[in-house]
Amino acid sequence: MLLEFRCSNHRSIKEEVRFSMIAGSDTTSEGLLKEFGNFRVLRSAVIYGANGSGKSNFINALAFVCSLVSNSIHYQPGQDIPQASHKLSSDEEPGEYYIQFEKNDIRYAYGFSIKKKMIQDEYLYYFPKGRQVKIFERRGMEVKPGDRYRTALDVSLGILKENRLFLSCAANYSNVKEIEEAFMFFSRDMVVYNPEINNWTEYSVELMQKNHGLRKVFVDILQALGTGIKDVKVKLEKMKLADLPQERQIPDVIKSLLGAQEGVGIEAKVIYDQFEVDLTEESAGIKRLFQMVCPIIDILHHGRILICDELESSLHESVIYQIIQLFQNYEKDKFAQLIFSTHDTGLLDTDLFRRDQIWFTQLNSERATDLYSLVEIRNVRKTENLGKGYMSGKYGAIPMLNQSFFQTLEESGEVVGELE
């Protein structure tokens, strides 16, 4: 479970913003929460805000942490860490990232800072039986392991670089269970989906090919959503580029550069009552369902965390509603979480979300992102029409179309008319 995330000096985020999946004092929908120690943890959270206000940058900060933990072990000497600071920050201001999470019923706290494209600080603690235990602390190239980990981390110290996270090094060159658990949280348990970058079609086909039961569940969900789909046929196989079918052959020049590399052949057909359609000919909505439904089932089954920027892209509002309900009401012993950004005000419903599940981003006078929860706004009634309140600007986080906007639009129209 993700419990808390804080970051600063990352893209449009300048001063520290804090995001929490810990439930507040509100007793609404208590059955949707999970107790963990003294905490009550939320299953989902949604982020609203105007275009350019920082929703995507907040999601990007989470993705950046996962990517750096997973991949910095491979960074070469002299290679810069690809961290983007706020435009108004000086070179001396570090980018800072801090996260608390649960793995196998134990709470962890991990954080690091980046200054001039190199790691400045890093630490990892965990809390067995509720008491804090240091696994390691780092300052520059100096690492201080906790008392019980001194010998176990010797080899990891030898491969540390200024541009490598020690967590990434130690997970690959030690056998410390706590470090491996923390590493796996970032590399496997936090799943970040960006519809403009990720294409999960191959992943979905592979899952269905390996697990016929999953394919049946997938088809049942498509039928429940009213798509009219009766079944799907899928096939995924690896093949040499030279053996690809004629219609999928690549130019000889490119083939010579790639040599004997293997490609992946994907076949996916959607079956209706009287005909079948190749997936490539389907609508954008069906393609998105094909990409996302199986990974979502896998995420739910393994109790992972799906983080998605603009979940509604190419999907109908009712489908998004059903996905949220899946995360909210899935098997109680499986605790998956959903964190996503959206523009869909139809989801701003107190029957769907508690107030502490709803977050907003807004730019301040420095064009820096503020992140805040609906709980922080006063005089919001439990029965309030949240969509109407949001569109009216009551909660901030949305550009208001005032009289000067319409006046400017009218004047520009008059100018265009004169030019014609």
C-alpha positions as a printed NumPy array, in Angstrom:
array([[  0.   ,   0.   ,   0.   ],
       [  1.076,   3.535,  -0.711],
       [  0.619,   5.581,   2.46 ],
       [  2.166,   8.979,   1.715],
       [  4.195,  10.739,  -0.971],
       [  5.918,  14.117,  -0.796],
       [  8.118,  15.853,  -3.342],
       [  9.542,  19.268,  -4.197],
       [ 11.382,  20.936,  -7.071],
       [ 10.091,  18.557,  -9.74 ],
       [  8.878,  20.146, -12.981],
       [  6.028,  22.543, -12.035],
       [  6.223,  21.475,  -8.366],
       [  8.499,  23.946,  -6.536],
       [  7.693,  23.912,  -2.819],
       [  6.932,  20.579,  -1.183],
       [  3.525,  19.045,  -1.896],
       [  2.091,  16.241,   0.215],
       [ -0.253,  13.485,  -0.953],
       [ -1.729,  10.965,   1.477],
       [ -3.721,   7.74 ,   1.204],
       [ -4.354,   7.808,   4.96 ],
       [ -8.037,   8.364,   5.683],
       [ -9.127,  11.361,   7.712],
       [-11.575,  11.42 ,  10.617],
       [-14.641,  11.176,   8.352],
       [-16.613,   7.978,   9.057],
       [-18.242,   7.836,   5.607],
       [-17.866,   4.514,   3.742],
       [-15.737,   2.937,   6.475],
       [-16.139,  -0.449,   4.814],
       [-13.966,   0.684,   1.906],
       [-10.956,   1.318,   4.146],
       [ -8.268,  -1.04 ,   5.385],
       [ -6.877,  -0.853,   8.886],
       [ -3.098,  -0.949,   9.116],
       [ -1.697,  -0.359,  12.586],
       [ -3.091,   2.969,  13.706],
       [ -3.918,   3.967,  10.134],
       [ -7.027,   3.594,   7.996],
       [ -5.947,   3.405,   4.367],
       [ -7.856,   4.508,   1.255],
       [ -8.286,   2.283,  -1.783],
       [ -8.445,   5.06 ,  -4.368],
       [ -7.845,   8.76 ,  -4.947],
       [ -8.633,  11.129,  -7.805],
       [ -6.825,  14.346,  -8.822],
       [ -8.527,  17.262, -10.601],
       [ -7.091,  20.489, -11.958],
       [ -6.901,  22.803, -14.951],
       [ -4.704,  21.98 , -17.931],
       [ -1.109,  22.872, -17.076],
       [ -1.749,  22.971, -13.31 ],
       [  0.542,  20.026, -12.51 ],
       [ -1.637,  16.884, -12.38 ],
       [  0.568,  15.101, -14.902],
       [  3.735,  16.388, -13.228],
       [  2.641,  14.91 ,  -9.913],
       [  2.015,  11.539, -11.593],
       [  5.379,  11.967, -13.336],
       [  7.111,  12.445,  -9.968],
       [  5.807,   9.059,  -8.786],
       [  6.868,   7.466, -12.084],
       [ 10.296,   9.104, -11.805],
       [ 10.902,   7.59 ,  -8.354],
       [  9.91 ,   4.115,  -9.573],
       [ 12.092,   4.392, -12.666],
       [ 15.153,   5.681, -10.81 ],
       [ 14.955,   2.963,  -8.159],
       [ 14.556,   0.282, -10.839],
       [ 17.143,   1.517, -13.327],
       [ 19.843,   3.695, -11.731],
       [ 21.994,   0.598, -11.114],
       [ 22.697,   0.719, -14.867],
       [ 23.781,   4.393, -14.979],
       [ 27.312,   4.902, -16.288],
       [ 29.935,   7.205, -14.701],
       [ 29.265,  10.813, -15.674],
       [ 25.694,  10.152, -16.808],
       [ 23.269,  12.782, -15.489],
       [ 20.129,  11.789, -13.615],
       [ 17.214,  12.929, -15.856],
       [ 15.491,  15.02 , -13.208],
       [ 13.676,  18.205, -14.294],
       [ 13.652,  20.991, -11.691],
       [ 11.234,  23.899, -11.478],
       [ 12.165,  26.706, -13.877],
       [ 12.535,  29.25 , -11.042],
       [ 14.71 ,  27.028,  -8.841],
       [ 18.443,  27.631,  -8.555],
       [ 21.073,  24.951,  -9.119],
       [ 21.576,  24.81 ,  -5.355],
       [ 17.989,  23.772,  -4.632],
       [ 17.64 ,  19.972,  -4.546],
       [ 14.735,  17.962,  -5.848],
       [ 13.405,  15.94 ,  -2.918],
       [ 11.275,  12.791,  -2.88 ],
       [  9.844,  11.028,   0.169],
       [  7.483,   8.058,   0.352],
       [  5.963,   5.861,   3.048],
       [  4.499,   2.517,   2.082],
       [  3.503,  -0.901,   3.404],
       [  4.972,  -4.162,   2.177],
       [  4.001,  -7.504,   3.747],
       [  2.391,  -5.76 ,   6.736],
       [  5.497,  -3.692,   7.562],
       [  5.768,   0.073,   7.076],
       [  8.765,   1.535,   5.246],
       [  9.997,   5.105,   4.816],
       [ 12.258,   5.91 ,   1.876],
       [ 13.543,   9.168,   0.489],
       [ 16.283,  10.8  ,  -1.557],
       [ 17.287,  14.195,  -2.906],
       [ 19.001,  15.176,  -6.164],
       [ 21.257,  18.177,  -6.58 ],
       [ 23.017,  19.101,  -9.828],
       [ 21.836,  15.823, -11.405],
       [ 23.496,  13.656,  -8.728],
       [ 22.243,  11.98 ,  -5.521],
       [ 22.752,  14.213,  -2.488],
       [ 20.931,  12.294,   0.286],
       [ 19.14 ,   8.967,   0.606],
       [ 17.709,   6.879,   3.417],
       [ 15.628,   3.784,   4.093],
       [ 13.938,   2.868,   7.384],
       [ 11.381,   0.259,   8.314],
       [  9.12 ,  -0.211,  11.314],
       [  8.898,  -3.808,  12.576],
       [  6.507,  -3.906,  15.536],
       [  5.977,  -0.164,  15.053],
       [  9.548,   0.856,  16.01 ],
       [ 11.82 ,   2.647,  13.545],
       [ 14.932,   0.717,  12.453],
       [ 17.588,   2.246,  10.196],
       [ 18.517,   0.16 ,   7.162],
       [ 20.84 ,   2.82 ,   5.744],
       [ 21.439,   6.55 ,   5.537],
       [ 23.477,   8.216,   2.83 ],
       [ 25.109,  11.612,   2.367],
       [ 26.804,  12.034,  -1.004],
       [ 28.995,   8.946,  -1.446],
       [ 29.078,   8.133,   2.27 ],
       [ 26.642,   5.4  ,   3.373],
       [ 25.968,   4.485,   6.997],
       [ 24.214,   1.104,   7.232],
       [ 22.13 ,   0.227,  10.271],
       [ 23.885,  -1.879,  12.902],
       [ 22.427,  -5.186,  11.715],
       [ 23.27 ,  -4.525,   8.029],
       [ 26.916,  -3.419,   8.111],
       [ 28.512,  -6.591,   6.734],
       [ 25.67 ,  -7.477,   4.376],
       [ 26.032,  -4.234,   2.402],
       [ 29.831,  -4.258,   1.841],
       [ 29.662,  -5.381,  -1.809],
       [ 26.906,  -2.858,  -2.592],
       [ 29.11 ,  -0.021,  -1.338],
       [ 31.731,  -0.98 ,  -3.903],
       [ 29.465,  -0.344,  -6.904],
       [ 27.875,   2.881,  -5.664],
       [ 28.145,   5.95 ,  -7.937],
       [ 27.01 ,   9.548,  -7.526],
       [ 24.236,   8.934, -10.034],
       [ 23.049,   5.605,  -8.592],
       [ 20.579,   5.146,  -5.786],
       [ 21.991,   2.935,  -3.049],
       [ 18.65 ,   1.103,  -2.858],
       [ 19.124,   0.107,  -6.506],
       [ 22.7  ,  -1.057,  -5.858],
       [ 21.935,  -2.955,  -2.648],
       [ 18.896,  -4.717,  -4.104],
       [ 21.117,  -6.17 ,  -6.849],
       [ 24.251,  -6.877,  -4.802],
       [ 23.039,  -8.006,  -1.385],
       [ 20.66 , -10.52 ,   0.129],
       [ 18.99 ,  -8.19 ,   2.617],
       [ 15.304,  -9.102,   2.668],
       [ 14.099,  -5.649,   3.719],
       [ 15.999,  -3.965,   0.884],
       [ 14.658,  -6.456,  -1.648],
       [ 11.099,  -5.882,  -0.395],
       [ 11.492,  -2.107,  -0.726],
       [ 12.997,  -2.425,  -4.21 ],
       [ 10.171,  -4.698,  -5.381],
       [  7.596,  -2.197,  -4.155],
       [  8.931,   0.373,  -6.629],
       [  9.84 ,  -1.98 ,  -9.476],
       [  6.746,  -4.221,  -9.403],
       [  4.024,  -3.094,  -6.998],
       [  3.677,   0.497,  -8.21 ],
       [  2.36 ,   0.316, -11.786],
       [  2.347,   3.658, -13.617],
       [  0.25 ,   3.878, -16.797],
       [  0.412,   6.791, -19.231],
       [ -1.872,   6.345, -22.276],
       [  0.468,   8.451, -24.416],
       [  3.492,   6.24 , -23.637],
       [  2.322,   2.792, -22.542],
       [  0.746,   0.183, -24.774],
       [ -0.325,  -2.852, -22.76 ],
       [ -1.758,  -4.82 , -25.69 ],
       [  1.182,  -7.233, -25.699],
       [  0.968,  -7.586, -21.915],
       [ -2.786,  -8.317, -22.129],
       [ -2.379, -10.893, -24.89 ],
       [  0.402, -12.624, -22.965],
       [ -1.718, -12.76 , -19.799],
       [ -4.714, -14.217, -21.646],
       [ -2.581, -16.739, -23.516],
       [ -1.085, -18.018, -20.255],
       [ -4.319, -17.98 , -18.266],
       [ -7.551, -19.048, -19.984],
       [ -9.48 , -18.245, -16.821],
       [ -8.32 , -14.64 , -17.074],
       [ -9.446, -14.531, -20.717],
       [-12.924, -15.65 , -19.632],
       [-13.076, -12.962, -16.933],
       [-11.96 , -10.407, -19.527],
       [-14.744, -11.436, -21.925],
       [-17.31 , -11.405, -19.081],
       [-16.308,  -7.83 , -18.219],
       [-16.57 ,  -6.723, -21.866],
       [-20.046,  -8.256, -22.045],
       [-21.088,  -6.593, -18.781],
       [-20.008,  -3.236, -20.25 ],
       [-22.413,  -3.728, -23.148],
       [-19.818,  -3.98 , -25.926],
       [-21.608,  -6.857, -27.688],
       [-18.363,  -8.865, -27.726],
       [-18.856, -12.626, -27.342],
       [-15.247, -13.817, -27.263],
       [-11.669, -12.979, -28.229],
       [ -8.922, -14.9  , -29.994],
       [ -5.356, -14.091, -29.018],
       [ -1.932, -15.352, -29.995],
       [  1.504, -14.073, -29.083],
       [  4.737, -15.602, -30.291],
       [  8.351, -14.56 , -30.62 ],
       [  9.885, -14.827, -34.066],
       [ 12.955, -13.676, -35.936],
       [ 12.444, -10.475, -37.878],
       [ 13.288, -12.299, -41.096],
       [ 10.391, -14.718, -40.478],
       [  7.7  , -12.04 , -40.108],
       [  4.773, -12.336, -42.551],
       [  5.18 , -10.437, -45.836],
       [  2.72 ,  -7.704, -44.871],
       [  4.716,  -6.999, -41.682],
       [  8.216,  -7.071, -43.142],
       [ 10.496,  -4.126, -42.372],
       [ 12.88 ,  -2.452, -44.851],
       [ 16.107,  -4.366, -45.561],
       [ 18.246,  -1.421, -44.397],
       [ 16.657,  -1.479, -40.927],
       [ 16.71 ,  -5.283, -40.876],
       [ 20.464,  -5.278, -41.484],
       [ 20.99 ,  -2.907, -38.546],
       [ 18.914,  -5.091, -36.214],
       [ 20.608,  -8.303, -37.293],
       [ 19.104, -11.529, -35.964],
       [ 16.989,  -9.874, -33.273],
       [ 13.604, -11.321, -32.407],
       [ 10.28 ,  -9.564, -32.674],
       [  6.904, -10.308, -31.102],
       [  4.037, -11.426, -33.266],
       [  0.605, -10.456, -31.881],
       [ -2.721, -11.665, -33.208],
       [ -5.912, -10.434, -31.569],
       [ -9.43 , -10.787, -32.926],
       [-12.711,  -9.659, -31.391],
       [-15.664, -11.989, -31.954],
       [-19.255, -10.752, -32.24 ],
       [-22.456, -12.734, -32.953],
       [-22.069, -13.034, -36.74 ],
       [-18.536, -11.854, -37.496],
       [-15.084, -11.24 , -36.079],
       [-12.896,  -8.136, -36.296],
       [ -9.139,  -7.72 , -36.102],
       [ -8.251,  -5.582, -33.088],
       [ -6.439,  -3.088, -35.346],
       [ -9.816,  -2.269, -36.969],
       [-11.629,  -1.661, -33.686],
       [-12.549,   1.674, -32.095],
       [-10.157,   3.534, -29.795],
       [-12.399,   2.646, -26.847],
       [-12.306,  -1.113, -27.489],
       [ -8.528,  -0.944, -28.023],
       [ -8.12 ,   0.82 , -24.674],
       [-10.29 ,  -1.781, -22.941],
       [ -8.215,  -4.508, -24.556],
       [ -5.042,  -2.831, -23.257],
       [ -6.208,  -2.101, -19.741],
       [ -8.736,  -4.646, -18.468],
       [ -6.392,  -7.645, -18.148],
       [ -3.581,  -5.653, -16.469],
       [ -6.175,  -4.186, -14.097],
       [ -7.389,  -7.693, -13.184],
       [ -3.757,  -8.697, -12.595],
       [ -3.146,  -5.594, -10.439],
       [ -6.285,  -6.281,  -8.387],
       [ -5.406,  -9.952,  -7.903],
       [ -1.867,  -9.211,  -6.698],
       [ -2.822,  -6.184,  -4.569],
       [ -0.719,  -3.646,  -6.479],
       [ -1.104,   0.091,  -7.072],
       [ -2.265,   1.494, -10.414],
       [ -1.254,   5.101, -11.043],
       [ -2.745,   6.579, -14.189],
       [ -2.684,   9.985, -15.877],
       [ -6.052,  10.836, -17.453],
       [ -7.708,   7.488, -16.925],
       [-10.735,   8.565, -18.975],
       [ -8.816,   8.815, -22.268],
       [-10.859,   6.948, -24.943],
       [-13.052,   5.353, -22.275],
       [-16.7  ,   6.111, -21.526],
       [-17.584,   7.608, -18.138],
       [-19.561,   4.494, -17.163],
       [-16.478,   2.314, -17.809],
       [-14.334,   4.524, -15.57 ],
       [-17.039,   4.325, -12.907],
       [-16.954,   0.521, -13.071],
       [-13.129,   0.449, -12.839],
       [-13.241,   2.639,  -9.718],
       [-15.91 ,   0.408,  -8.205],
       [-13.715,  -2.631,  -8.89 ],
       [-10.894,  -1.129,  -6.827],
       [-13.262,   0.088,  -4.11 ],
       [-15.051,  -3.223,  -3.633],
       [-12.617,  -5.961,  -4.676],
       [-11.996,  -8.945,  -2.388],
       [-11.253,  -7.651,   1.096],
       [ -8.121,  -9.78 ,   1.478],
       [ -6.726,  -8.244,  -1.736],
       [ -5.929,  -4.584,  -1.219],
       [ -5.153,  -2.856,  -4.507],
       [ -5.101,   0.923,  -4.888],
       [ -6.007,   3.267,  -7.746],
       [ -4.6  ,   6.796,  -8.041],
       [ -5.522,   8.751, -11.154],
       [ -5.984,  12.196, -12.648],
       [ -9.025,  13.165, -14.685],
       [-11.112,  16.018, -16.111],
       [-14.338,  14.014, -15.815],
       [-16.502,  15.978, -13.359],
       [-19.177,  13.278, -13.578],
       [-17.037,  11.246, -11.169],
       [-17.187,  13.968,  -8.502],
       [-19.824,  12.131,  -6.543],
       [-20.011,  11.63 ,  -2.777],
       [-21.553,   8.216,  -3.447],
       [-18.297,   7.237,  -5.173],
       [-15.594,   9.112,  -3.234],
       [-15.05 ,  10.305,   0.302],
       [-13.839,  13.896,   0.581],
       [-10.335,  12.758,   1.577],
       [-10.084,  10.83 ,  -1.717],
       [-10.489,  13.97 ,  -3.859],
       [ -7.436,  16.117,  -4.619],
       [ -6.814,  19.267,  -6.647],
       [ -3.834,  20.906,  -8.351],
       [ -3.576,  24.637,  -8.921],
       [ -0.825,  27.026, -10.028],
       [  0.184,  29.77 ,  -7.596],
       [  1.709,  33.193,  -8.388],
       [  5.104,  31.601,  -9.129],
       [  3.486,  29.232, -11.632],
       [  4.226,  26.425,  -9.2  ],
       [  1.859,  23.571,  -8.379],
       [ -0.122,  23.486,  -5.155],
       [ -1.703,  20.123,  -4.274],
       [ -4.515,  19.975,  -1.732],
       [ -7.397,  17.751,  -0.662],
       [-11.092,  18.579,  -0.592],
       [-10.884,  17.977,   3.178],
       [ -8.731,  21.115,   3.461],
       [-11.52 ,  23.314,   2.056],
       [-13.955,  24.663,   4.62 ],
       [-17.731,  24.547,   4.458],
       [-18.045,  21.582,   2.109],
       [-21.163,  19.644,   3.104],
       [-21.254,  15.841,   2.87 ],
       [-24.338,  16.095,   0.632],
       [-22.932,  18.855,  -1.575],
       [-23.04 ,  18.627,  -5.379],
       [-19.284,  18.391,  -5.852],
       [-19.327,  18.592,  -9.639],
       [-21.319,  21.826,  -9.544],
       [-19.084,  23.247,  -6.813],
       [-15.944,  22.402,  -8.782],
       [-17.225,  23.907, -12.039],
       [-18.26 ,  27.091, -10.219],
       [-14.705,  27.499,  -8.908],
       [-15.589,  26.93 ,  -5.246],
       [-12.65 ,  24.566,  -4.735],
       [-10.197,  26.356,  -7.043],
       [ -8.152,  24.253,  -9.482],
       [-10.14 ,  25.29 , -12.571],
       [ -9.731,  28.263, -14.971],
       [-12.704,  30.617, -14.689],
       [-14.079,  31.99 , -17.956],
       [-14.855,  35.556, -16.875],
       [-16.238,  38.58 , -18.757],
       [-12.788,  39.72 , -19.933],
       [-12.319,  36.332, -21.628],
       [-15.503,  36.71 , -23.649],
       [-14.736,  40.365, -24.413],
       [-11.291,  39.382, -25.757],
       [-12.902,  36.642, -27.844],
       [-15.434,  39.079, -29.311],
       [-12.73 ,  41.639, -30.123],
       [-10.572,  39.009, -31.834],
       [-13.6  ,  38.01 , -33.919],
       [-14.118,  41.606, -35.003],
       [-10.442,  41.861, -36.073],
       [-10.684,  38.638, -38.074],
       [-13.87 ,  39.928, -39.709],
       [-12.13 ,  43.182, -40.759],
       [ -9.232,  41.198, -42.288],
       [-11.665,  39.154, -44.353]])
